[in-house]
Amino acid sequence: MKYLVALLLLMLASTSQAQVKLTLEEAITMSQEHSFSLKSSRYDSAAAASEHQAARSGRFPVISLNAATFYIDELQTVSLLPTRTIELGSNENYQTDVRLSLPLYTGGRLSAQIDIQKENLNFRSYGLEAERLNAAYMARRAYLGLIMSSHLVRTADASLQRIGIIQKDVDNLHAVGMADSVDILDASLAYQKGKQTLVEYETTFRNSSILLAQVTGLDAESEILPAEEIPLPDETRTISPEKTEIVRPELKQSDSRVKISKHLVGINRAGLFPTVSGYVGYSAGKPNRDLFNAEWNDYFHAGVTLNWEFNLGGKTIHSTRSAGQAMFSSQMAREKVKEQLTLQADLARNNLKRAFQNFVISRTEYDIATRKYRLGQEKHKAGEISINRLLELEAELTAAEQLYQVSVINYYLAESEYLYAVGDSRIFGGFTNE
């Protein structure tokens, strides 16, 4: 038995440390399934749907049933003759009443309440869409952060390999008397700094993997690796010549808030009007309406009820005015949300354009730094430049390569920001999604 337990623990350990390859679209899909905020919004939306159905049920008849039984030990009597008395009622009492009532006129209360719950359902639905959008946005950022850290690890590793080659060359030159001890120390110091940088980036990559695991719901011990190569930025891929229409669910939510506030005005104003309802009923019991015979009997009845209340202090008028001011406030809040979302979209659009320009510049600088380093290698072999100068060229190449890799990721981060800002459905897709 203990061997079986040990085997299971070993399998669990190996599984928890397994590598998991994910594409961007897969990461987004998993984030949609894992997000607790998204799950909470689903429940809120389902609750709002039930509330809407409950409000609509107010238009249907209501059946009420009342039943009671009790015993009276001493009945009231009525003297008819000097020698005769009659008892009223019965010692044993049974009473059952069934009534069906239907609202005929509510002054707009019922319609407004249904409309409020309908808009509340829309509000919750838009909230669910906002959570879906946010989960996709966070998954894109986490995935791109993982790619960026993986690129930085590769860049640091390539730099370390180049410095290692330089270090071997210095050792060979020192062996033939063409390099001194200072050159060896400079090369060794550069190699140690390269190793330190690689360790730092490997830690960053591990942290990025943990963050993506948390977003997607994977085990934090899993090593997540990008399963696709990120394509080079394309300016025409996302930005159109004209501004994109903003379709953020938050803007639709603010519209629902305004509509709800309008219906609340209607509910408060309905206090000025009466409510009318009709009913039919059936009553059966003992003695019921026949107090003299004390026998079982029944009867049907129908009617209309009217209820009209007035507050002498003007409560309805003041509450209606208050609801009206709240409606104006919600309209201003909607305009503020619209203004903020428009600003966010404009800034994201400009940032995306700038990110593409930075990519073009970084690509050119990386190409120049690569050629300079290759020329420096040739000159160093020819003895025309010192080891320090070659190490400087290698550092410039590493920095340019890092800036180039970062500029690619920054472009896609800016693209994600833009897609999120305008509410574009392409945020749920991968790099090649159109």
C-alpha positions as CSV (number, residue, x, y, z in Angstrom):
1,M,0.0,0.0,0.0
2,K,2.8,2.4,0.9
3,Y,4.4,1.8,-2.5
4,L,1.2,2.7,-4.2
5,V,0.9,5.9,-2.2
6,A,4.5,6.8,-3.0
7,L,3.8,6.2,-6.7
8,L,0.8,8.4,-6.7
9,L,2.7,11.2,-5.0
10,L,5.5,10.9,-7.6
11,M,2.9,11.1,-10.4
12,L,1.3,14.1,-8.8
13,A,4.7,15.8,-8.4
14,S,5.7,15.1,-12.0
15,T,2.3,16.3,-13.3
16,S,2.5,19.6,-11.2
17,Q,5.8,20.4,-12.8
18,A,4.9,19.4,-16.3
19,Q,5.2,21.9,-19.2
20,V,2.0,23.3,-20.7
21,K,2.1,24.9,-24.1
22,L,-0.7,27.4,-24.7
23,T,-1.6,29.6,-27.6
24,L,-3.0,33.1,-27.0
25,E,-6.5,32.0,-28.0
26,E,-6.4,29.0,-25.7
27,A,-5.2,31.2,-22.8
28,I,-8.2,33.6,-23.4
29,T,-10.7,30.7,-23.5
30,M,-9.3,29.2,-20.3
31,S,-9.5,32.6,-18.6
32,Q,-13.2,32.8,-19.5
33,E,-13.8,29.6,-17.8
34,H,-11.7,30.3,-14.7
35,S,-12.5,33.9,-13.9
36,F,-14.4,34.1,-10.6
37,S,-15.6,37.6,-11.4
38,L,-17.1,36.3,-14.7
39,K,-18.8,33.4,-12.9
40,S,-20.2,35.9,-10.3
41,S,-21.6,38.0,-13.1
42,R,-23.2,35.0,-14.7
43,Y,-25.1,34.3,-11.4
44,D,-26.1,38.0,-11.2
45,S,-27.4,37.9,-14.7
46,A,-29.4,34.7,-14.0
47,A,-30.8,36.3,-10.8
48,A,-31.9,39.4,-12.8
49,A,-33.6,37.2,-15.3
50,S,-35.6,35.5,-12.5
51,E,-36.4,39.0,-11.1
52,H,-37.7,40.1,-14.5
53,Q,-40.0,37.0,-14.7
54,A,-41.2,37.6,-11.2
55,A,-42.1,41.2,-12.1
56,R,-44.0,40.0,-15.2
57,S,-45.9,37.5,-13.0
58,G,-47.6,40.5,-11.4
59,R,-49.9,40.7,-14.4
60,F,-51.3,37.3,-13.7
61,P,-54.2,36.4,-11.3
62,V,-53.3,35.6,-7.7
63,I,-55.1,32.8,-5.8
64,S,-55.3,32.9,-2.1
65,L,-56.5,30.2,0.3
66,N,-57.4,30.7,3.9
67,A,-58.6,27.9,6.2
68,A,-59.3,27.9,9.9
69,T,-61.0,25.7,12.5
70,F,-61.7,26.4,16.2
71,Y,-63.9,25.4,19.1
72,I,-66.2,27.6,21.3
73,D,-67.3,26.1,24.6
74,E,-70.0,28.7,25.2
75,L,-72.2,30.1,22.4
76,Q,-74.1,33.3,22.5
77,T,-77.9,32.9,22.8
78,V,-80.9,34.9,21.7
79,S,-84.2,34.7,23.6
80,L,-87.2,34.5,21.3
81,L,-89.9,33.5,23.8
82,P,-89.9,33.3,27.5
83,T,-89.4,29.6,27.3
84,R,-87.2,29.4,24.2
85,T,-83.6,30.5,23.4
86,I,-81.6,29.9,20.3
87,E,-77.8,29.5,20.2
88,L,-75.9,31.5,17.6
89,G,-73.1,29.8,15.7
90,S,-71.6,26.4,16.4
91,N,-69.2,25.0,19.0
92,E,-67.2,23.4,16.2
93,N,-66.2,26.0,13.6
94,Y,-64.7,25.3,10.1
95,Q,-64.0,28.0,7.6
96,T,-62.4,27.9,4.1
97,D,-62.1,30.8,1.7
98,V,-60.6,30.8,-1.8
99,R,-60.1,34.0,-3.7
100,L,-58.8,34.8,-7.2
101,S,-57.8,38.5,-7.7
102,L,-56.5,40.3,-10.7
103,P,-55.0,43.9,-10.9
104,L,-57.2,45.9,-13.3
105,Y,-55.5,49.3,-13.0
106,T,-52.3,50.3,-11.1
107,G,-51.6,53.8,-12.4
108,G,-48.5,52.5,-14.2
109,R,-46.9,50.9,-11.2
110,L,-46.9,47.4,-12.5
111,S,-45.6,48.4,-16.0
112,A,-42.9,50.5,-14.6
113,Q,-41.7,47.8,-12.3
114,I,-41.6,45.3,-15.1
115,D,-39.6,47.8,-17.2
116,I,-37.2,48.4,-14.3
117,Q,-36.5,44.6,-14.0
118,K,-36.1,44.3,-17.7
119,E,-33.5,47.1,-17.7
120,N,-31.8,45.6,-14.7
121,L,-31.5,42.3,-16.7
122,N,-29.9,44.3,-19.5
123,F,-27.6,46.0,-17.0
124,R,-26.5,42.6,-15.6
125,S,-26.0,41.2,-19.1
126,Y,-23.8,44.1,-20.0
127,G,-21.9,43.6,-16.8
128,L,-21.4,40.0,-17.8
129,E,-20.0,41.2,-21.2
130,A,-17.8,43.7,-19.4
131,E,-16.3,40.9,-17.3
132,R,-15.7,38.7,-20.4
133,L,-14.0,41.6,-22.0
134,N,-11.8,42.3,-19.0
135,A,-10.9,38.6,-18.5
136,A,-9.8,38.4,-22.2
137,Y,-7.8,41.6,-21.7
138,M,-6.0,40.4,-18.6
139,A,-5.3,37.0,-20.3
140,R,-3.7,38.8,-23.3
141,R,-1.6,41.0,-21.0
142,A,-0.4,37.9,-19.0
143,Y,0.3,35.9,-22.1
144,L,2.2,38.8,-23.8
145,G,4.1,39.3,-20.5
146,L,5.2,35.6,-20.7
147,I,6.3,36.0,-24.3
148,M,8.3,39.2,-23.4
149,S,10.1,37.5,-20.5
150,S,10.8,34.4,-22.7
151,H,12.3,36.7,-25.3
152,L,14.4,38.4,-22.7
153,V,15.7,35.1,-21.5
154,R,16.7,34.1,-25.0
155,T,18.4,37.5,-25.5
156,A,20.3,37.2,-22.3
157,D,21.3,33.6,-23.1
158,A,22.5,34.7,-26.6
159,S,24.5,37.5,-25.0
160,L,26.1,35.1,-22.6
161,Q,27.1,32.8,-25.4
162,R,28.6,35.7,-27.3
163,I,30.5,36.8,-24.2
164,G,31.6,33.2,-23.7
165,I,33.1,33.2,-27.2
166,I,34.8,36.5,-26.6
167,Q,36.2,35.1,-23.3
168,K,37.7,32.1,-25.1
169,D,39.2,34.3,-27.7
170,V,40.8,36.4,-25.0
171,D,42.2,33.3,-23.4
172,N,43.7,32.2,-26.7
173,L,45.2,35.6,-27.3
174,H,46.6,35.7,-23.8
175,A,48.2,32.3,-24.5
176,V,50.1,33.8,-27.4
177,G,50.9,37.0,-25.7
178,M,48.4,39.3,-27.5
179,A,46.2,40.0,-24.4
180,D,47.0,40.9,-20.9
181,S,45.5,40.0,-17.5
182,V,43.2,43.0,-17.5
183,D,41.6,41.8,-20.7
184,I,41.0,38.4,-19.1
185,L,39.4,40.1,-16.0
186,D,37.2,42.4,-18.2
187,A,35.9,39.4,-20.1
188,S,35.3,37.4,-16.9
189,L,33.5,40.3,-15.3
190,A,31.3,40.7,-18.4
191,Y,30.5,37.0,-18.4
192,Q,29.5,37.1,-14.7
193,K,27.3,40.1,-15.4
194,G,25.7,38.2,-18.3
195,K,25.0,35.2,-16.0
196,Q,23.4,37.5,-13.4
197,T,21.2,39.1,-16.1
198,L,20.2,35.6,-17.3
199,V,19.2,34.5,-13.8
200,E,17.1,37.7,-13.3
201,Y,15.2,37.2,-16.6
202,E,14.7,33.5,-15.8
203,T,13.1,34.6,-12.5
204,T,10.9,37.1,-14.4
205,F,9.9,34.3,-16.8
206,R,8.9,32.1,-13.9
207,N,6.9,34.8,-12.3
208,S,5.1,35.5,-15.6
209,S,4.3,31.8,-15.9
210,I,2.8,31.8,-12.4
211,L,0.7,34.9,-13.3
212,L,-0.6,33.3,-16.5
213,A,-1.4,30.1,-14.6
214,Q,-3.4,32.1,-12.1
215,V,-5.4,33.8,-14.9
216,T,-6.0,30.6,-16.8
217,G,-6.7,28.4,-13.7
218,L,-3.7,26.1,-14.2
219,D,-1.5,24.7,-11.4
220,A,1.0,27.4,-10.3
221,E,3.7,24.7,-10.4
222,S,3.1,24.2,-14.2
223,E,5.7,25.7,-16.5
224,I,3.6,27.5,-19.2
225,L,5.3,28.0,-22.5
226,P,4.0,30.0,-25.5
227,A,2.9,27.6,-28.2
228,E,3.2,30.0,-31.1
229,E,5.6,32.5,-32.6
230,I,4.4,36.1,-32.3
231,P,4.1,37.7,-35.8
232,L,5.8,41.0,-36.6
233,P,3.6,44.0,-36.1
234,D,1.4,45.3,-38.9
235,E,0.0,48.8,-38.7
236,T,-2.9,48.0,-40.9
237,R,-3.9,45.0,-38.9
238,T,-5.9,46.8,-36.3
239,I,-6.2,50.5,-36.9
240,S,-8.5,51.7,-39.7
241,P,-8.2,55.1,-41.3
242,E,-11.3,56.3,-39.4
243,K,-12.0,56.1,-35.7
244,T,-13.6,52.9,-34.6
245,E,-17.0,53.0,-33.0
246,I,-16.9,52.4,-29.2
247,V,-19.1,49.5,-28.3
248,R,-18.0,49.0,-24.7
249,P,-20.6,47.3,-22.5
250,E,-20.0,49.9,-19.8
251,L,-21.6,52.5,-22.1
252,K,-24.6,50.3,-22.5
253,Q,-24.8,49.9,-18.8
254,S,-25.0,53.6,-18.3
255,D,-27.9,53.7,-20.8
256,S,-29.7,51.1,-18.7
257,R,-29.1,53.2,-15.6
258,V,-30.8,56.1,-17.3
259,K,-33.8,54.0,-18.3
260,I,-34.2,52.6,-14.8
261,S,-34.2,56.1,-13.4
262,K,-36.9,57.1,-15.8
263,H,-39.1,54.2,-14.8
264,L,-38.5,55.1,-11.1
265,V,-40.0,58.5,-11.9
266,G,-43.0,56.7,-13.3
267,I,-43.4,54.6,-10.2
268,N,-43.3,57.6,-7.9
269,R,-45.7,59.5,-10.0
270,A,-48.1,56.5,-10.0
271,G,-48.7,57.3,-6.3
272,L,-51.1,60.1,-7.5
273,F,-53.4,57.5,-9.0
274,P,-55.6,54.8,-7.5
275,T,-55.3,51.0,-7.8
276,V,-58.2,48.9,-8.9
277,S,-58.5,45.1,-8.7
278,G,-61.2,42.6,-9.3
279,Y,-61.8,39.4,-7.5
280,V,-64.0,36.3,-7.4
281,G,-64.2,34.0,-4.4
282,Y,-65.7,30.9,-2.9
283,S,-66.4,30.4,0.8
284,A,-67.4,27.2,2.6
285,G,-67.7,26.3,6.2
286,K,-69.7,25.6,9.3
287,P,-71.7,27.7,10.3
288,N,-70.4,30.1,7.7
289,R,-73.2,32.6,7.0
290,D,-76.0,30.5,8.5
291,L,-75.6,31.2,12.2
292,F,-78.9,29.6,13.2
293,N,-78.7,26.1,11.7
294,A,-75.0,25.6,12.3
295,E,-74.6,23.4,9.3
296,W,-72.2,23.3,6.4
297,N,-72.9,25.9,3.6
298,D,-71.1,27.7,0.9
299,Y,-71.4,30.7,-1.5
300,F,-69.6,32.5,-4.3
301,H,-68.9,36.2,-4.3
302,A,-67.3,38.7,-6.7
303,G,-66.4,42.4,-6.7
304,V,-64.0,45.2,-7.4
305,T,-61.8,47.0,-4.9
306,L,-60.4,50.5,-5.2
307,N,-57.5,51.9,-3.1
308,W,-56.5,55.5,-3.3
309,E,-54.3,57.1,-0.7
310,F,-53.2,60.7,-0.3
311,N,-50.4,62.1,1.9
312,L,-51.4,65.5,3.1
313,G,-47.7,66.5,3.3
314,G,-47.1,66.1,-0.4
315,K,-45.0,63.0,-0.1
316,T,-45.7,61.7,-3.6
317,I,-44.9,65.0,-5.2
318,H,-41.6,65.4,-3.4
319,S,-40.6,61.8,-4.1
320,T,-41.4,62.2,-7.8
321,R,-39.2,65.4,-7.9
322,S,-36.4,63.5,-6.2
323,A,-36.7,60.7,-8.7
324,G,-36.6,63.2,-11.5
325,Q,-33.4,64.8,-10.2
326,A,-31.9,61.3,-9.8
327,M,-32.7,60.7,-13.5
328,F,-30.9,63.9,-14.5
329,S,-27.9,62.7,-12.4
330,S,-27.8,59.4,-14.2
331,Q,-27.9,61.2,-17.5
332,M,-24.8,63.2,-16.5
333,A,-23.1,60.1,-15.3
334,R,-23.7,58.5,-18.7
335,E,-22.2,61.5,-20.5
336,K,-19.2,61.2,-18.2
337,V,-18.7,57.5,-18.9
338,K,-19.0,58.3,-22.7
339,E,-16.4,61.0,-22.4
340,Q,-14.0,58.8,-20.4
341,L,-14.4,55.9,-22.8
342,T,-13.9,58.1,-25.8
343,L,-10.7,59.6,-24.3
344,Q,-9.5,56.1,-23.4
345,A,-10.1,54.9,-27.0
346,D,-8.3,58.0,-28.5
347,L,-5.3,57.6,-26.2
348,A,-5.1,53.9,-26.9
349,R,-5.3,54.6,-30.7
350,N,-2.4,57.1,-30.4
351,N,-0.4,54.7,-28.3
352,L,-0.8,51.9,-30.8
353,K,0.4,54.2,-33.6
354,R,3.4,55.2,-31.5
355,A,4.1,51.6,-30.6
356,F,4.4,50.7,-34.3
357,Q,6.7,53.6,-34.9
358,N,8.9,52.5,-32.0
359,F,9.0,49.0,-33.5
360,V,10.2,50.3,-36.8
361,I,12.9,52.4,-35.1
362,S,14.0,49.5,-32.8
363,R,14.2,47.1,-35.7
364,T,16.5,49.5,-37.6
365,E,18.7,50.1,-34.5
366,Y,18.9,46.3,-33.9
367,D,20.0,45.8,-37.5
368,I,22.7,48.5,-37.2
369,A,23.9,47.1,-33.8
370,T,24.2,43.6,-35.3
371,R,26.3,44.8,-38.2
372,K,28.5,46.9,-35.9
373,Y,29.2,43.9,-33.7
374,R,30.1,41.7,-36.6
375,L,32.5,44.3,-37.9
376,G,33.9,44.7,-34.4
377,Q,34.6,40.9,-34.2
378,E,36.5,41.2,-37.5
379,K,38.5,44.2,-36.3
380,H,39.2,42.5,-33.0
381,K,40.6,39.5,-34.7
382,A,42.7,41.8,-36.8
383,G,43.9,43.5,-33.6
384,E,42.4,46.9,-34.6
385,I,40.2,47.3,-31.5
386,S,40.6,46.4,-27.9
387,I,38.6,43.7,-26.0
388,N,36.9,46.5,-24.0
389,R,35.5,48.0,-27.3
390,L,34.3,44.6,-28.5
391,L,32.5,44.1,-25.1
392,E,30.9,47.5,-25.5
393,L,29.7,46.6,-29.0
394,E,28.3,43.3,-27.6
395,A,26.5,45.3,-24.8
396,E,25.1,47.6,-27.5
397,L,23.8,44.7,-29.5
398,T,22.2,43.1,-26.4
399,A,20.5,46.3,-25.5
400,A,19.3,46.8,-29.1
401,E,18.0,43.3,-29.3
402,Q,16.2,43.7,-26.0
403,L,14.6,46.9,-27.1
404,Y,13.6,45.3,-30.4
405,Q,11.9,42.3,-28.7
406,V,10.2,44.6,-26.2
407,S,9.0,46.9,-29.0
408,V,7.2,43.9,-30.6
409,I,5.5,43.0,-27.4
410,N,4.7,46.6,-26.6
411,Y,2.9,46.8,-29.9
412,Y,0.7,43.9,-29.1
413,L,0.1,45.2,-25.6
414,A,-0.9,48.5,-27.1
415,E,-3.1,46.6,-29.6
416,S,-4.8,44.8,-26.7
417,E,-5.4,48.1,-24.9
418,Y,-6.9,49.5,-28.1
419,L,-9.2,46.5,-28.6
420,Y,-10.3,46.7,-25.0
421,A,-10.9,50.4,-25.1
422,V,-13.2,50.2,-28.1
423,G,-14.8,46.9,-27.1
424,D,-13.6,45.1,-30.3
425,S,-14.6,41.4,-30.4
426,R,-11.1,40.6,-31.9
427,I,-9.8,40.8,-28.3
428,F,-11.1,37.2,-27.8
429,G,-9.0,35.9,-30.7
430,G,-5.3,35.1,-31.2
431,F,-2.6,36.9,-33.1
432,T,-3.9,35.9,-36.5
433,N,-7.5,36.6,-35.7
434,E,-9.3,38.8,-38.2
